[in-house]
Amino acid sequence: MPSGARRTPSVAERLADDLAGLGYAVEPEPPPIASGEHLLFPDLALDREGTRWFIEVLGFSTKEYLATKLARYQRAGISAVALCIDLSNAPGCELSAHVCSFRKHVDVDDLLEIVRAGP
């Protein structure tokens, strides 16, 4: 990248900015979470009313991958999780209470609807 050129913020970075702009305490790239022999790498952590939410932005997904990812969070004892999936790269993914769909940019209101509903 030429000096002085700006890189485009990632979807997760834009989401963090949107949430912070609304007054939410957001932690970008929180520490990895152990789940059995696996590690989970949330993009953001969000504190809302005493509950710490972990948010991952997935550029590509399958329904099997989403189910596995959610099960790993459950095994780690975490139910306050939201997975944001890009619908253009997620064939056959069924939405669940923990999945927020998007195209190019996560709609912060859609994500907050999941958070407000609770874990």
Phi and psi in degrees as a GROMACS rama.xvg file:
@    title "Ramachandran Plot"
@    xaxis  label "Phi"
@    yaxis  label "Psi"
@TYPE xy
-61.6441  147.886  PRO-2
-61.2944  141.128  SER-3
87.4122  -13.3458  GLY-4
-77.9183  143.905  ALA-5
-101.736  137.906  ARG-6
-87.4366  153.671  ARG-7
-75.4431  130.707  THR-8
-62.2908  146.97  PRO-9
-70.6995  167.822  SER-10
-59.3858  -42.1851  VAL-11
-65.1243  -39.7921  ALA-12
-65.2313  -41.109  GLU-13
-65.6142  -39.1465  ARG-14
-63.6037  -44.1387  LEU-15
-58.9124  -43.4471  ALA-16
-62.9368  -42.4855  ASP-17
-62.1429  -44.7696  ASP-18
-66.0731  -43.9328  LEU-19
-62.672  -37.0034  ALA-20
-62.9264  -24.0978  GLY-21
-91.8396  1.71392  LEU-22
94.8225  8.66994  GLY-23
-82.7268  144.212  TYR-24
-80.9565  113.454  ALA-25
-119.172  133.421  VAL-26
-111.787  110.292  GLU-27
-72.5737  142.401  PRO-28
47.5513  61.8525  GLU-29
-63.3557  164.671  PRO-30
-57.87  151.489  PRO-31
-59.6751  155.318  PRO-32
-117.147  126.458  ILE-33
-77.4701  134.159  ALA-34
-138.786  92.9991  SER-35
62.6415  -128.428  GLY-36
-88.6678  4.69903  GLU-37
-108.486  159.477  HIS-38
-117.019  141.075  LEU-39
-106.733  140.579  LEU-40
-124.211  80.4462  PHE-41
-64.5511  148.947  PRO-42
-80.6138  -33.6177  ASP-43
-142.873  154.025  LEU-44
-122.776  138.299  ALA-45
-130.079  128.348  LEU-46
-99.5139  124.68  ASP-47
-139.215  117.32  ARG-48
49.9475  46.0063  GLU-49
82.2661  0.599931  GLY-50
-111.093  131.571  THR-51
-95.0155  115.395  ARG-52
-97.8349  140.408  TRP-53
-110.054  133.159  PHE-54
-125.233  130.194  ILE-55
-120.399  138.287  GLU-56
-105.772  119.007  VAL-57
-110.832  120.417  LEU-58
-77.9053  -26.1626  GLY-59
-141.356  143.429  PHE-60
-160.709  161.691  SER-61
-126.723  164.614  THR-62
-65.5974  -31.9744  LYS-63
-66.0731  -42.2176  GLU-64
-63.851  -42.9626  TYR-65
-60.8307  -44.5239  LEU-66
-62.4797  -41.8415  ALA-67
-64.9012  -44.3138  THR-68
-61.2367  -46.8742  LYS-69
-64.1744  -38.7891  LEU-70
-63.9659  -36.924  ALA-71
-66.7494  -38.5716  ARG-72
-64.2092  -42.4695  TYR-73
-59.3692  -44.6447  GLN-74
-62.2561  -28.4135  ARG-75
-82.9567  0.61658  ALA-76
81.0289  21.8019  GLY-77
-114.995  119.001  ILE-78
-108.292  -15.5229  SER-79
-89.4221  80.1933  ALA-80
-137.137  143.118  VAL-81
-131.082  128.202  ALA-82
-105.569  122.241  LEU-83
-99.4124  117.75  CYS-84
-116.375  138.135  ILE-85
-79.8881  110.828  ASP-86
-61.2718  -26.3706  LEU-87
-70.6701  -15.8474  SER-88
-125.563  28.2031  ASN-89
-135.597  69.4908  ALA-90
-64.4565  131.752  PRO-91
73.1018  10.3215  GLY-92
-76.925  128.117  CYS-93
-95.1893  137.291  GLU-94
-76.2388  144.693  LEU-95
-131.337  -177.575  SER-96
-63.8603  -18.8632  ALA-97
-107.501  8.84742  HIS-98
-118.109  127.825  VAL-99
-114.729  120.405  CYS-100
-91.0855  154.44  SER-101
-154.972  168.294  PHE-102
-134.714  109.072  ARG-103
73.7782  -36.3456  LYS-104
-146.218  128.034  HIS-105
-72.8222  126.829  VAL-106
-76.5132  112.304  ASP-107
-59.1216  -32.599  VAL-108
-65.7549  -38.6267  ASP-109
-64.2024  -42.502  ASP-110
-65.0102  -45.1335  LEU-111
-65.7724  -26.0791  LEU-112
-61.7954  -40.7139  GLU-113
-66.2635  -44.8762  ILE-114
-63.6958  -43.1215  VAL-115
-65.6644  -30.7466  ARG-116
-69.3814  -21.7755  ALA-117
90.9416  165.503  GLY-118
